[in-house]
C-alpha cells in the first residue's frame, strides 16, 4: 500500500527504542495519568519520531467558539504552505487511559469539515489512529484508514513500518490519500460480494472437483462460504456490487467460417445497414431460413442459390 524509505525506517526504529519504554510507563500509570502527561510525550514523538517541527508546524491549544483543539498542523511545505488560512490536518490527544471512542471521532471530524481538512489523527499516546473525512451533505463520515497500538509486544522494527504512515514525510508523499483509496476499494462488504459472486463460486467448485475427483455442487460450496467462512460479514455484503458482478456480459458474435463466404458477406452487409450505433449483430448459424431472408434482401440475384441449397 505504501513504501517506507529505508532511511526513515532506520530513524523511526532508533527513536522508538527510546520512546516505547516511556509510552509503556505512561500506560502503566492508568487513571493517575492525565492528558497533559500524554501531550508532553506527544510533543517529542511528533517531533523526533515523526519529523514535525514542533515550534513552527504544530499549533497547540487552538480555540474556536466553544471548541479547543490540541494540535492543528500547518506544514511549512506542501500543498497548503502558502495558503494563509488553510491547515493540513488536526491531531486530537487524550489521556493514556482514555479509550478512543465515537464521540472523539465525531468531535474532531466536525472541526475538519468546518476548516476543509481531509484528515485527522486521534491518539492517547498508546493507540494512534488516522482518519479520512468523507464529505456528504446528508451524512459525512470519518473512515479509519490506519492504526498502530504500542500496547502490543511488537518489536520497534515492525512498528516502525506501521508508524511511518503518521509521519510528515508520508503525508507529503501523498501516502495518506493512496492508503485511503486502497481502504475504500477493499471494504468488507465489497470483498464479501466478490467472494460470493458466481465467478468465484464456480472457480472454487471446479478446483475442488479436480482435487477430489468428485462432482461437487456449486450450491454446496456457496453454502459453506456463506455460513462457515464469511458468516459474520454476510449481513454487510454489497448486494448492488454482487448483482453487477453476476451480470452476464453481452455475447459477442462468432467469427464467420472462411469456407462459408456467402454467410460472411451477408453478415457484413447487415452490419453496415445497422450503422455505428449497433453494438453486436448476431445471426444464428443453425437457422438457415433467417440467413436466406437476409441474403434475398441484400442480394436478390443470389436468392436462387439459397433455394437450390434448400432443395438439396
FISE-859749 format. One record per residue: z, y, x of N, C-alpha, C in turn; residue in one letter. Coordinates in steps of 0.001 Angstrom, whole numbers, padded with zeros to 6 digits, always signed. Layout:
BEGIN
SITE      n_w      n_v      n_u     ca_w     ca_v     ca_u      c_w      c_v      c_u  resn
SITE        Z        Y        X        Z        Y        X        Z        Y        X     A
...
//
This chain:
BEGIN
SITE      n_w      n_v      n_u     ca_w     ca_v     ca_u      c_w      c_v      c_u  resn
SITE  +000000  -001208  +000813  +000000  +000000  +000000  +000000  +001267  +000853     X
SITE  +000725  +001231  +001959  +000727  +002353  +002887  +001014  +001819  +004284     X
SITE  +000521  +002524  +005265  +000671  +002084  +006643  +001714  +002943  +007348     X
SITE  +002641  +002291  +008022  +003691  +003006  +008755  +003267  +003144  +010216     X
SITE  +003033  +004367  +010685  +002680  +004556  +012105  +003789  +004017  +012997     X
SITE  +003425  +003383  +014090  +004405  +002740  +014973  +005438  +003721  +015516     X
SITE  +004996  +004952  +015828  +005954  +005922  +016380  +007009  +006308  +015352     X
SITE  +006613  +006387  +014087  +007569  +006720  +013023  +008507  +005550  +012755     X
SITE  +007976  +004336  +012776  +008818  +003166  +012559  +009875  +003048  +013654     X
SITE  +009477  +003289  +014880  +010409  +003215  +016008  +011500  +004269  +015889     X
SITE  +011094  +005492  +015537  +012064  +006583  +015428  +013035  +006348  +014281     X
SITE  +012509  +005941  +013112  +013365  +005710  +011947  +014318  +004546  +012200     X
SITE  +013833  +003506  +012863  +014684  +002359  +013194  +015862  +002777  +014075     X
SITE  +015586  +003562  +015097  +016637  +004039  +016002  +017674  +004880  +015267     X
SITE  +017194  +005767  +014391  +018113  +006644  +013657  +018925  +005875  +012623     X
SITE  +018307  +004883  +012000  +019045  +004091  +011009  +020170  +003291  +011643     X
SITE  +019992  +002863  +012875  +021061  +002156  +013573  +022287  +003047  +013728     X
SITE  +022029  +004341  +013787  +023125  +005311  +013921  +023726  +005676  +012564     X
SITE  +022875  +005755  +011541  +023346  +006255  +010244  +023792  +005164  +009267     X
SITE  +023304  +003949  +009414  +023678  +002908  +008458  +025183  +002614  +008432     X
SITE  +025881  +002588  +009566  +027341  +002415  +009513  +028033  +003556  +008750     X
SITE  +027504  +004775  +008879  +028077  +005914  +008156  +027846  +005781  +006654     X
SITE  +026671  +005280  +006276  +026370  +005064  +004856  +027303  +003999  +004278     X
SITE  +027527  +002928  +005032  +028398  +001850  +004561  +029858  +002307  +004469     X
SITE  +030260  +003146  +005394  +031629  +003686  +005343  +031821  +004559  +004111     X
SITE  +030803  +005361  +003797  +030868  +006219  +002614  +030924  +005367  +001350     X
SITE  +030151  +004306  +001334  +030140  +003406  +000188  +031493  +002723  +000006     X
SITE  +032135  +002383  +001127  +033418  +001689  +001079  +034544  +002563  +000518     X
SITE  +034390  +003861  +000568  +035416  +004773  +000041  +035508  +004725  -001478     X
SITE  +034440  +004248  -002106  +034462  +004137  -003567  +034602  +005477  -004251     X
SITE  +035449  +005514  -005276  +035614  +006732  -006082  +036307  +007869  -005342     X
SITE  +036878  +007580  -004204  +037524  +008650  -003441  +036498  +009541  -002740     X
SITE  +035256  +009081  -002662  +034203  +009902  -002057  +033628  +010843  -003109     X
SITE  +033122  +011977  -002648  +032596  +012992  -003562  +031108  +013226  -003315     X
SITE  +030522  +014030  -004175  +029108  +014386  -003992  +028934  +015217  -002732     X
SITE  +029925  +016040  -002424  +029854  +016852  -001204  +029838  +015953  +000041     X
SITE  +030606  +014874  +000001  +030607  +013927  +001126  +029207  +013334  +001310     X
SITE  +028596  +012992  +000201  +027247  +012420  +000258  +026248  +013435  +000801     X
SITE  +026378  +014683  +000399  +025422  +015700  +000811  +025540  +016047  +002300     X
SITE  +026745  +015969  +002828  +026918  +016201  +004274  +026113  +015171  +005057     X
SITE  +026183  +013924  +004595  +025438  +012847  +005244  +023935  +012979  +004966     X
SITE  +023607  +013362  +003746  +022199  +013500  +003369  +021481  +014561  +004198     X
SITE  +022179  +015658  +004483  +021567  +016719  +005284  +021034  +016187  +006609     X
SITE  +021838  +015347  +007251  +021429  +014802  +008550  +020370  +013700  +008407     X
SITE  +020484  +012888  +007368  +019485  +011836  +007150  +018115  +012449  +006871     X
SITE  +018096  +013463  +006023  +016832  +014129  +005697  +016211  +014771  +006935     X
SITE  +017053  +015266  +007803  +016565  +015952  +008998  +016197  +014986  +010119     X
SITE  +017142  +014157  +010543  +016938  +013317  +011727  +016142  +012036  +011451     X
SITE  +016303  +011484  +010270  +015622  +010223  +009951  +014266  +010465  +009285     X
SITE  +014237  +011405  +008335  +013027  +011598  +007535  +012169  +012783  +007962     X
SITE  +012676  +013587  +008898  +011834  +014606  +009512  +011717  +015946  +008822     X
SITE  +012576  +016233  +007845  +012529  +017531  +007177  +013320  +018569  +007976     X
SITE  +012848  +019790  +007955  +013549  +020885  +008623  +014640  +021382  +007678     X
SITE  +015884  +021008  +007965  +016969  +021325  +007027  +017300  +022810  +006968     X
SITE  +016815  +023558  +007935  +017093  +025001  +007934  +016019  +025795  +007193     X
SITE  +014787  +025314  +007204  +013691  +026091  +006630  +012968  +025433  +005455     X
SITE  +013173  +024132  +005274  +012418  +023448  +004222  +013279  +022914  +003082     X
SITE  +014573  +022866  +003271  +015467  +022372  +002233  +016277  +023519  +001641     X
SITE  +015977  +023862  +000425  +016728  +024926  -000254  +017808  +024258  -001098     X
SITE  +019068  +024505  -000757  +020176  +023833  -001435  +020821  +024720  -002486     X
SITE  +021478  +024049  -003425  +022201  +024732  -004485  +021341  +025776  -005205     X
SITE  +020115  +025426  -005494  +019232  +026345  -006202  +019589  +026337  -007684     X
SITE  +019798  +027510  -008233  +020216  +027616  -009634  +019143  +028298  -010472     X
SITE  +019025  +027819  -011696  +018113  +028443  -012644  +018668  +028233  -014039     X
SITE  +018923  +029338  -014727  +019560  +029319  -016048  +020885  +028552  -015955     X
SITE  +021011  +027447  -016706  +022261  +026690  -016701  +022199  +025453  -015810     X
SITE  +021155  +025372  -014988  +020968  +024186  -014167  +021150  +024490  -012682     X
SITE  +021613  +023457  -011941  +021761  +023572  -010494  +021105  +022360  -009856     X
SITE  +020314  +022617  -008813  +019587  +021533  -008164  +019994  +021449  -006700     X
SITE  +020310  +020235  -006275  +020874  +020039  -004949  +019905  +020436  -003844     X
SITE  +018681  +019936  -003931  +017675  +020283  -002927  +016333  +020547  -003614     X
SITE  +015750  +021669  -003300  +014368  +021930  -003694  +013593  +022066  -002388     X
SITE  +012574  +021231  -002218  +011865  +021145  -000948  +010609  +022007  -000956     X
SITE  +010526  +022872  +000038  +009358  +023726  +000231  +008929  +023563  +001681     X
SITE  +007904  +022748  +001907  +007480  +022447  +003268  +006717  +023607  +003893     X
SITE  +006833  +023710  +005214  +006176  +024793  +005941  +004704  +024478  +006207     X
SITE  +004306  +023267  +005878  +002908  +022862  +005983  +002582  +022011  +004766     X
SITE  +001293  +021818  +004519  +000913  +021014  +003368  +000285  +021835  +002266     X
SITE  +000058  +021232  +001107  -000697  +021860  +000023  -000055  +023104  -000586     X
SITE  +001281  +023213  -000499  +001954  +024331  -001163  +002573  +025342  -000195     X
SITE  +002276  +025207  +001083  +002918  +026051  +002094  +002630  +027542  +001916     X
SITE  +001435  +027854  +001444  +001053  +029271  +001304  +001190  +029788  -000127     X
SITE  +001705  +028960  -001002  +001915  +029364  -002389  +003372  +029788  -002563     X
SITE  +003561  +031043  -002799  +004897  +031632  -002775  +005879  +030953  -003726     X
SITE  +005498  +030748  -004967  +006422  +030222  -005973  +006192  +028742  -006276     X
SITE  +005501  +028058  -005390  +005206  +026643  -005608  +006023  +025789  -004649     X
SITE  +006796  +024834  -005195  +007604  +023929  -004380  +006956  +022549  -004344     X
SITE  +007373  +021722  -003385  +006783  +020397  -003238  +007463  +019348  -004107     X
SITE  +008775  +019246  -004021  +009497  +018281  -004852  +010989  +018584  -004832     X
SITE  +011724  +017841  -005646  +013171  +018026  -005805  +013903  +016784  -005309     X
SITE  +015089  +016989  -004743  +015966  +015874  -004380  +017289  +016080  -005099     X
SITE  +017648  +015143  -005946  +018910  +015218  -006677  +019906  +014250  -006061     X
SITE  +021070  +014752  -005677  +022076  +013937  -004981  +023290  +013662  -005859     X
SITE  +023830  +012463  -005731  +025037  +012068  -006443  +026018  +011446  -005459     X
SITE  +027282  +011336  -005873  +028298  +010704  -005034  +027946  +009228  -004837     X
SITE  +028397  +008660  -003726  +028020  +007292  -003360  +028426  +006251  -004409     X
SITE  +029499  +006503  -005146  +029975  +005521  -006118  +029321  +005699  -007502     X
SITE  +028550  +006737  -007665  +027901  +007007  -008953  +026614  +006190  -009075     X
SITE  +026506  +005451  -010168  +025283  +004690  -010424  +024202  +005633  -010943     X
SITE  +023030  +005569  -010351  +021925  +006418  -010777  +021445  +005939  -012149     X
SITE  +021378  +006862  -013100  +021058  +006450  -014465  +019948  +007301  -015095     X
SITE  +019635  +006987  -016335  +018535  +007650  -017033  +018789  +009132  -017247     X
SITE  +020051  +009500  -017428  +020386  +010915  -017604  +020004  +011732  -016367     X
SITE  +020281  +011186  -015195  +019920  +011873  -013949  +018401  +011991  -013826     X
SITE  +017706  +010934  -014236  +016240  +010939  -014169  +015663  +012010  -015086     X
SITE  +016112  +012016  -016332  +015595  +012973  -017316  +015897  +014416  -016913     X
SITE  +017077  +014619  -016382  +017501  +015959  -015973  +016610  +016498  -014860     X
SITE  +016347  +015672  -013867  +015521  +016098  -012737  +014057  +016229  -013145     X
SITE  +013573  +015321  -013987  +012194  +015391  -014466  +011949  +016687  -015228     X
SITE  +012914  +017099  -016004  +012789  +018331  -016784  +012531  +019533  -015879     X
SITE  +013233  +019581  -014758  +013038  +020688  -013824  +011655  +020613  -013186     X
SITE  +011223  +019405  -012842  +009893  +019227  -012252  +008795  +019685  -013207     X
SITE  +008958  +019381  -014474  +007972  +019795  -015473  +007919  +021311  -015582     X
SITE  +009075  +021942  -015483  +009134  +023407  -015571  +008446  +024055  -014388     X
SITE  +008607  +023483  -013208  +008076  +024078  -011978  +006736  +023484  -011526     X
SITE  +006201  +022546  -012309  +004902  +021980  -011970  +004915  +021074  -010758     X
SITE  +005999  +020338  -010556  +006095  +019402  -009432  +005857  +017972  -009916     X
SITE  +005218  +017179  -009081  +004831  +015826  -009476  +005799  +014741  -009026     X
SITE  +006678  +015048  -008069  +007558  +014019  -007511  +009000  +014513  -007398     X
SITE  +009916  +013559  -007388  +011309  +013883  -007069  +012026  +012646  -006536     X
SITE  +013073  +012902  -005736  +013929  +011830  -005220  +015264  +011885  -005950     X
SITE  +015836  +010712  -006126  +017169  +010603  -006698  +017961  +009682  -005776     X
SITE  +019116  +010155  -005280  +019861  +009346  -004312  +021370  +009585  -004379     X
SITE  +022124  +008560  -004017  +023565  +008694  -003818  +023916  +008339  -002373     X
SITE  +022948  +008472  -001502  +023028  +008159  -000067  +022885  +006664  +000211     X
SITE  +023344  +005825  -000716  +023222  +004378  -000549  +021890  +003898  -001133     X
SITE  +021618  +004324  -002339  +020357  +003979  -003000  +019445  +005208  -003038     X
SITE  +018185  +004970  -002725  +017179  +006032  -002732  +016041  +005624  -003649     X
SITE  +015660  +006541  -004533  +014564  +006256  -005461  +013569  +007414  -005465     X
SITE  +012295  +007048  -005538  +011224  +008039  -005565  +010477  +007902  -006887     X
SITE  +010310  +009018  -007585  +009669  +009018  -008897  +008441  +009921  -008916     X
SITE  +007481  +009542  -009760  +006346  +010410  -010044  +006428  +010834  -011497     X
SITE  +006197  +012117  -011732  +006270  +012655  -013083  +004917  +012513  -013766     X
SITE  +004926  +011883  -014930  +003708  +011759  -015723  +003773  +012776  -016854     X
SITE  +002880  +013730  -016809  +002889  +014814  -017791  +002226  +014382  -019091     X
SITE  +002850  +014747  -020191  +002303  +014455  -021509  +002942  +015386  -022521     X
SITE  +002129  +015916  -023421  +002666  +016814  -024451  +003588  +016060  -025401     X
SITE  +003267  +014800  -025657  +004071  +014009  -026580  +005347  +013495  -025930     X
SITE  +005197  +012789  -024819  +006369  +012160  -024183  +006184  +012022  -022677     X
SITE  +006555  +013049  -021919  +006467  +012949  -020453  +007444  +011898  -019936     X
SITE  +007075  +011242  -018850  +007929  +010198  -018286  +008015  +010338  -016773     X
SITE  +009043  +009711  -016208  +009206  +009650  -014760  +009100  +008189  -014354     X
SITE  +008082  +007858  -013581  +007844  +006471  -013186  +008376  +006197  -011782     X
SITE  +009213  +005187  -011669  +009745  +004779  -010363  +008618  +004159  -009545     X
SITE  +008367  +004712  -008357  +007293  +004162  -007522  +007807  +003515  -006231     X
SITE  +009086  +003779  -005889  +009611  +003159  -004666  +011127  +003315  -004627     X
SITE  +011797  +002339  -004037  +013249  +002448  -003870  +013722  +001657  -002656     X
SITE  +014825  +002128  -002093  +015456  +001479  -000936  +016956  +001422  -001190     X
SITE  +017570  +000290  -000870  +019001  +000102  -001072  +019658  -000246  +000263     X
SITE  +020488  +000677  +000776  +021179  +000439  +002044  +022441  -000395  +001852     X
SITE  +022695  -000801  +000617  +023834  -001674  +000351  +023518  -003120  +000650     X
SITE  +022283  -003409  +000993  +021882  -004784  +001335  +022192  -005072  +002806     X
SITE  +021989  -006305  +003190  +022227  -006703  +004585  +020951  -006707  +005421     X
SITE  +019929  -006033  +004933  +018666  -005985  +005670  +018822  -005241  +006985     X
SITE  +018030  -005615  +007945  +018105  -005016  +009277  +017495  -003613  +009281     X
SITE  +017879  -002767  +010243  +017284  -001435  +010362  +015768  -001487  +010529     X
SITE  +015279  -002525  +011223  +013832  -002655  +011438  +013081  -002846  +010124     X
SITE  +013591  -003718  +009272  +012916  -003975  +007996  +013071  -002797  +007033     X
SITE  +014233  -002148  +007067  +014467  -000997  +006191  +013666  +000224  +006632     X
SITE  +013339  +000277  +007914  +012584  +001427  +008435  +011223  +001538  +007764     X
SITE  +010557  +000418  +007572  +009249  +000421  +006923  +009359  +000898  +005482     X
SITE  +010400  +000449  +004802  +010599  +000838  +003406  +011002  +002312  +003302     X
SITE  +011849  +002748  +004216  +012391  +004113  +004145  +011370  +005163  +004583     X
SITE  +010371  +004746  +005317  +009343  +005681  +005795  +008694  +006444  +004650     X
SITE  +008546  +005796  +003494  +007851  +006445  +002377  +008561  +007718  +001915     X
SITE  +009850  +007837  +002189  +010595  +009035  +001787  +010423  +010181  +002790     X
SITE  +009747  +009931  +003864  +009665  +010908  +004949  +008667  +012028  +004679     X
SITE  +008833  +013081  +005441  +007917  +014221  +005379  +006509  +013801  +005783     X
SITE  +006411  +012987  +006817  +005106  +012527  +007304  +004365  +011744  +006234     X
SITE  +005084  +010912  +005495  +004476  +010105  +004440  +003976  +010988  +003298     X
SITE  +004770  +011978  +002938  +004361  +012905  +001873  +003099  +013653  +002262     X
SITE  +003070  +014178  +003478  +001910  +014950  +003939  +000675  +014066  +004115     X
SITE  +000888  +012775  +004316  -000230  +011847  +004464  -000770  +011386  +003106     X
SITE  -000192  +011918  +002040  -000613  +011594  +000668  -000293  +010149  +000268     X
SITE  +000686  +009541  +000966  +001078  +008166  +000647  +001724  +008068  -000736     X
SITE  +002419  +009121  -001143  +003119  +009079  -002423  +002140  +008906  -003578     X
SITE  +001054  +009644  -003528  +000040  +009549  -004579  -000626  +008180  -004544     X
SITE  -000901  +007697  -003342  -001544  +006396  -003190  -000674  +005280  -003766     X
SITE  +000611  +005308  -003449  +001535  +004285  -003943  +001682  +004376  -005459     X
SITE  +001743  +005588  -005986  +001881  +005767  -007437  +000680  +005195  -008180     X
SITE  -000496  +005322  -007593  -001706  +004759  -008203  -001669  +003235  -008172     X
SITE  -001154  +002675  -007063  -001011  +001224  -006955  -000019  +000695  -007988     X
SITE  +001084  +001408  -008153  +002101  +001012  -009122  +001536  +001062  -010541     X
SITE  +000778  +002110  -010814  +000169  +002263  -012137  -000810  +001134  -012431     X
SITE  -001552  +000717  -011409  -002569  -000325  -011585  -001980  -001723  -011685     X
SITE  -000713  -001879  -011317  -000085  -003201  -011329  +001139  -003239  -012242     X
SITE  +001058  -002540  -013356  +002150  -002570  -014330  +002340  -003997  -014845     X
SITE  +003580  -004353  -015131  +003907  -005713  -015554  +003061  -006146  -016742     X
SITE  +002951  -005279  -017743  +002207  -005656  -018942  +000727  -005896  -018659     X
SITE  +000186  -005185  -017657  -001218  -005383  -017288  -001412  -006682  -016503     X
SITE  -000474  -006966  -015600  -000543  -008209  -014827  -000445  -009416  -015758     X
SITE  +000452  -009343  -016740  +000605  -010426  -017709  -000687  -010611  -018504     X
SITE  -001316  -009494  -018887  -002576  -009567  -019641  -003647  -010308  -018848     X
SITE  -003734  -010030  -017552  -004729  -010694  -016701  -004416  -012184  -016584     X
SITE  -003135  -012519  -016410  -002733  -013922  -016264  -003050  -014716  -017534     X
SITE  -002907  -014086  -018690  -003136  -014774  -019961  -004590  -014713  -020415     X
SITE  -005441  -014090  -019633  -006851  -013963  -020019  -007550  -015314  -019994     X
SITE  -008615  -015423  -020760  -009365  -016672  -020848  -009892  -017114  -019480     X
SITE  -010337  -016132  -018681  -010897  -016451  -017368  -009888  -017176  -016494     X
SITE  -008660  -016645  -016460  -007623  -017230  -015606  -007182  -018586  -016157     X
SITE  -007021  -018680  -017480  -006622  -019952  -018093  -007642  -021044  -017773     X
SITE  -008918  -020713  -017897  -009976  -021688  -017605  -009967  -022095  -016138     X
SITE  -009768  -021107  -015257  -009751  -021390  -013821  -008599  -022315  -013449     X
SITE  -007408  -022035  -013993  -006239  -022869  -013711  -006434  -024276  -014275     X
SITE  -006960  -024339  -015493  -007199  -025635  -016131  -008179  -026482  -015322     X
SITE  -009251  -025843  -014878  -010260  -026541  -014083  -009671  -027082  -012784     X
SITE  -008854  -026259  -012115  -008244  -026670  -010846  -007273  -027830  -011056     X
SITE  -006479  -027758  -012133  -005526  -028831  -012427  -006261  -030126  -012771     X
SITE  -007355  -030010  -013496  -008150  -031190  -013859  -008735  -031846  -012615     X
SITE  -009207  -031015  -011681  -009774  -031532  -010435  -008715  -032244  -009599     X
SITE  -007541  -031636  -009504  -006475  -032201  -008687  -005914  -033493  -009263     X
SITE  -005803  -033544  -010597  -005186  -034710  -011238  -006177  -035803  -011604     X
SITE  -007448  -035410  -011710  -008455  -036374  -012154  -008386  -036623  -013645     X
SITE  -007661  -035787  -014366  -007500  -035912  -015822  -008132  -034727  -016524     X
SITE  -008404  -034886  -017799  -008932  -033788  -018595  -007757  -032997  -019177     X
SITE  -007503  -031841  -018617  -006367  -031005  -019020  -006787  -030029  -020114     X
SITE  -005940  -029841  -021092  -006235  -028929  -022197  -005918  -027482  -021808     X
SITE  -006814  -026564  -022136  -006575  -025134  -021877  -005383  -024617  -022679     X
SITE  -005213  -025130  -023896  -004082  -024722  -024737  -002751  -025108  -024092     X
SITE  -002727  -026267  -023467  -001502  -026727  -022808  -001155  -025816  -021634     X
SITE  -002175  -025460  -020851  -001960  -024576  -019705  -001482  -023206  -020167     X
SITE  -002112  -022681  -021216  -001729  -021366  -021738  -000292  -021362  -022234     X
SITE  +000101  -022447  -022902  +001473  -022557  -023419  +002488  -022580  -022280     X
SITE  +002155  -023291  -021204  +003056  -023352  -020045  +003204  -021973  -019412     X
SITE  +002080  -021278  -019242  +002115  -019942  -018630  +002905  -018973  -019491     X
SITE  +002678  -019012  -020800  +003365  -018092  -021712  +004864  -018356  -021792     X
SITE  +005228  -019626  -021992  +006624  -019965  -022296  +007496  -020283  -021090     X
SITE  +006877  -020651  -019957  +007688  -021030  -018813  +007522  -020143  -017587     X
SITE  +006378  -019497  -017465  +006134  -018675  -016275  +006355  -017193  -016538     X
SITE  +005770  -016682  -017627  +005900  -015242  -017896  +006613  -014981  -019220     X
SITE  +007493  -015869  -019585  +008186  -015751  -020870  +008915  -014427  -021031     X
SITE  +009553  -013952  -019970  +010324  -012710  -020042  +009444  -011484  -020182     X
SITE  +008141  -011617  -019878  +007254  -010457  -019885  +006167  -010503  -020952     X
SITE  +006089  -011599  -021679  +005027  -011725  -022672  +005134  -010654  -023748     X
SITE  +006347  -010237  -024078  +006538  -009210  -025102  +005954  -007868  -024687     X
SITE  +005777  -007661  -023380  +005257  -006379  -022914  +003806  -006479  -022444     X
SITE  +003113  -007538  -022901  +001717  -007708  -022499  +000864  -006567  -023047     X
SITE  -000072  -006104  -022242  -001013  -005071  -022667  -002107  -005751  -023493     X
SITE  -001910  -005795  -024798  -002826  -006519  -025676  -004217  -005894  -025702     X
SITE  -004273  -004591  -025549  -005566  -003894  -025533  -006383  -004325  -024314     X
SITE  -005712  -004397  -023167  -006381  -004824  -021938  -006780  -006295  -022028     X
SITE  -005900  -007123  -022597  -006187  -008544  -022750  -007437  -008759  -023597     X
SITE  -007559  -007994  -024671  -008740  -008086  -025541  -009997  -007680  -024795     X
SITE  -009879  -006639  -023982  -011020  -006149  -023215  -011486  -007190  -022191     X
SITE  -010530  -007829  -021523  -010860  -008841  -020520  -011565  -010035  -021159     X
SITE  -011112  -010398  -022367  -011642  -011583  -023032  -012957  -011349  -023765     X
SITE  -013396  -010111  -023841  -014673  -009824  -024483  -015799  -010459  -023684     X
SITE  -016674  -011149  -024385  -017783  -011807  -023711  -018852  -010777  -023352     X
SITE  -019315  -010784  -022102  -020369  -009843  -021705  -021671  -010158  -022409     X
SITE  -022512  -009138  -022593  -023808  -009333  -023238  -024650  -010292  -022413     X
SITE  -025307  -011223  -023092  -026126  -012202  -022396  -027404  -011563  -021868     X
SITE  -027755  -011907  -020651  -028982  -011406  -020058  -030131  -012351  -020405     X
SITE  -031335  -011787  -020577  -032495  -012604  -020891  -032868  -013453  -019680     X
SITE  -033301  -014681  -019961  -033673  -015584  -018885  -035026  -015199  -018311     X
SITE  -035197  -015351  -017021  -036466  -015051  -016373  -037522  -016041  -016840     X
SITE  -038733  -015572  -017210  -039784  -016471  -017707  -040259  -017413  -016618     X
SITE  -040632  -018635  -017015  -041150  -019600  -016063  -042531  -019174  -015606     X
SITE  -042843  -019402  -014326  -044116  -018988  -013753  -045291  -019685  -014405     X
SITE  -045109  -020928  -014903  -046189  -021696  -015495  -046575  -021191  -016870     X
SITE  -045623  -020548  -017542  -045868  -020090  -018903  -046231  -018623  -018882     X
SITE  -047470  -018298  -018462  -047879  -016898  -018292  -048011  -016178  -019616     X
SITE  -048356  -016926  -020679  -048537  -016271  -021970  -047226  -015744  -022503     X
SITE  -046143  -016511  -022317  -044830  -016068  -022786  -044325  -014905  -021966     X
SITE  -044609  -014926  -020678  -044192  -013839  -019800  -044860  -012549  -020193     X
SITE  -046196  -012617  -020441  -046908  -011404  -020835  -046406  -010886  -022155     X
SITE  -046124  -011812  -023092  -045623  -011415  -024405  -044300  -010713  -024283     X
SITE  -043399  -011246  -023418  -042084  -010640  -023228  -042195  -009257  -022637     X
SITE  -043111  -009084  -021648  -043274  -007780  -021011  -043759  -006754  -022004     X
SITE  -044737  -007184  -022886  -045265  -006242  -023851  -044211  -005837  -024858     X
SITE  -043370  -006801  -025282  -042308  -006493  -026244  -041293  -005561  -025634     X
SITE  -040977  -005748  -024344  -040028  -004870  -023666  -040541  -003440  -023662     X
SITE  -041824  -003271  -023423  -042372  -001924  -023328  -042374  -001233  -024663     X
SITE  -042513  -001975  -025774  -042524  -001347  -027083  -041137  -000914  -027498     X
SITE  -040093  -001551  -026950  -038738  -001180  -027320  -038326  +000138  -026700     X
SITE  -038908  +000510  -025562  -038519  +001774  -024928  -037369  +001575  -023984     X
SITE  -037021  +002645  -023264  -035989  +002580  -022234  -034608  +002389  -022815     X
SITE  -034411  +002736  -024082  -033080  +002645  -024675  -032630  +001224  -024924     X
SITE  -033540  +000274  -024923  -033170  -001111  -025187  -032424  -001690  -023999     X
SITE  -031318  -002374  -024277  -030528  -002958  -023198  -031090  -004304  -022774     X
SITE  -031217  -005221  -023724  -031705  -006561  -023403  -032574  -007051  -024550     X
SITE  -033708  -007607  -024230  -034545  -008237  -025239  -034589  -009712  -024934     X
SITE  -034127  -010533  -025871  -034025  -011962  -025627  -034869  -012712  -026638     X
SITE  -035876  -013421  -026164  -036729  -014224  -027029  -036365  -015686  -026866     X
SITE  -036016  -016380  -027944  -035664  -017794  -027823  -036851  -018603  -027352     X
SITE  -036695  -019349  -026299  -037786  -020137  -025720  -038179  -021269  -026651     X
SITE  -037210  -021842  -027353  -037479  -023019  -028186  -038135  -022662  -029500     X
SITE  -038083  -021423  -029933  -038619  -021010  -031223  -040064  -020586  -031050     X
SITE  -041016  -021527  -031189  -042422  -021241  -030928  -043029  -020347  -031983     X
SITE  -042512  -020376  -033219  -043090  -019555  -034284  -042892  -018088  -034012     X
SITE  -041687  -017678  -033519  -041419  -016280  -033218  -042248  -015822  -032039     X
SITE  -042431  -016684  -031047  -043244  -016332  -029899  -044682  -016125  -030316     X
SITE  -045170  -016979  -031236  -046548  -016889  -031686  -046791  -015610  -032442     X
SITE  -045814  -015222  -033294  -045940  -013971  -034056  -046044  -012796  -033124     X
SITE  -045212  -012800  -032074  -045243  -011699  -031106  -046583  -011630  -030420     X
SITE  -047158  -012807  -030105  -048454  -012830  -029440  -049537  -012327  -030366     X
SITE  -049488  -012747  -031633  -050516  -012343  -032582  -050539  -010850  -032776     X
SITE  -049335  -010223  -032765  -049259  -008782  -032979  -049774  -008020  -031788     X
SITE  -049469  -008476  -030602  -049825  -007735  -029402  -051194  -008118  -028868     X
SITE  -051648  -009337  -029181  -052903  -009831  -028634  -053642  -010639  -029703     X
SITE  -054302  -009932  -030639  -054969  -010610  -031758  -055963  -011624  -031277     X
SITE  -056651  -011344  -030195  -057678  -012243  -029702  -057093  -013574  -029240     X
SITE  -055880  -013541  -028839  -055241  -014749  -028312  -054572  -015572  -029385     X
SITE  -054656  -015149  -030667  -053957  -015857  -031738  -054483  -017258  -031935     X
SITE  -055789  -017459  -031741  -056356  -018786  -031933  -055796  -019774  -030944     X
SITE  -055514  -019255  -029735  -054920  -020136  -028718  -053581  -020674  -029172     X
SITE  -052817  -019795  -029804  -051497  -020212  -030309  -051644  -021256  -031392     X
SITE  -052667  -021099  -032280  -052845  -022057  -033364  -053289  -023412  -032801     X
SITE  -054180  -023359  -031753  -054621  -024603  -031173  -053455  -025376  -030552     X
SITE  -052591  -024620  -029882  -051396  -025267  -029285  -050519  -025892  -030357     X
SITE  -050395  -025154  -031459  -049534  -025634  -032539  -050119  -026902  -033147     X
SITE  -051488  -026880  -033314  -052155  -028046  -033869  -051999  -029242  -032959     X
SITE  -052121  -028993  -031652  -051960  -030054  -030676  -050579  -030639  -030753     X
//
